[in-house]
Amino acid sequence: MTAKNMTVGIFIPCCVDQFSAQSGLKMLNLLRGLGLECHYPQNLTCCGRELFIHGDRETAKTLGTRLIEDYTECSHIVSCGSGCVAYMRTQFPKLFHNTTLHNNYRHFIDNLYDISDFLVNTMHYQPSNASFPHRVALMDHCTTSHDYLPGGLHDEPRALLKAVGGLQLVEMEQNEVCCGYSATLTTQFTPISDSLAKRKVDNALAAGAEYITSTEPTCLLHLQSYIQKNNIPLNCINLIDIITATP
């Protein structure tokens, strides 16, 4: 399948929509620049991940139904939130298997990708024109590592970052350990959440990083909040912002 006959559905996670909408727009423009026809549903809402995790499966199913129906005509669905993609791939079968949406949900999850996976493995794209002359630590999202695919999502974001001009990719210790973000952990067990954030930030600093990036935007928001609260000389940045950065 070539770009000329691909209709790509754009799924922007709610945290990106609310806190870093420009990152979502950059992803859309990047895909359009590759000659893809992009579809962005006007009534796009949350994927239902947090509702499902906290036991409200009926509402999660309602939101999931809307998503499945919104992207019926798309050959691929691409997101800049790997945690949402991992959730939908692993949990939609529990919500929709052997229902009236069985075939639709199978088409949806079989063609659902994180942006780094889609760019590297489907489009064979390298951001050779991008420039970001900084030391960057890539944080592997723990849930994505377990649930995205066998083997997680490890090589793809690294391949994109290594192609960016001037960027030096550094690896943190304990990269696979949780950064402390979850809706329950951050609000009800804040000291534990903060201690995990501190460990992640300390490890990034020890590696000499100026920036932390990830395929999961909620983790970046969590760490940026901790960094700003404690006046730490480090910043978090969406992977999309790096691979679209120009000199």
Sequence and secondary structure as in RCSB ss.txt:
>XXXX:A:sequence
MTAKNMTVGIFIPCCVDQFSAQSGLKMLNLLRGLGLECHYPQNLTCCGRELFIHGDRETAKTLGTRLIEDYTECS
HIVSCGSGCVAYMRTQFPKLFHNTTLHNNYRHFIDNLYDISDFLVNTMHYQPSNASFPHRVALMDHCTTSHDYLP
GGLHDEPRALLKAVGGLQLVEMEQNEVCCGYSATLTTQFTPISDSLAKRKVDNALAAGAEYITSTEPTCLLHLQS
YIQKNNIPLNCINLIDIITATP
>XXXX:A:secstr
  GGG EEEEE  HHHHHH HHHHHHHHHHHHHTT EEE  TT    SHHHHHTT HHHHHHHHHHHHHHTTT S
EEEES HHHHHHHHHHHHHHHTTSTTHHHHHHHHHTEEEHHHIIIIIS    TT B  SEEEEE  HHHHHHSST
T S HHHHHHHHTSBT EEE  TTTTS  S  HHHHHHSHHHHHHHHHHHHHHHHHTT SEEEES HHHHHHHHH
HHHHTT S EE  HHHHHT   
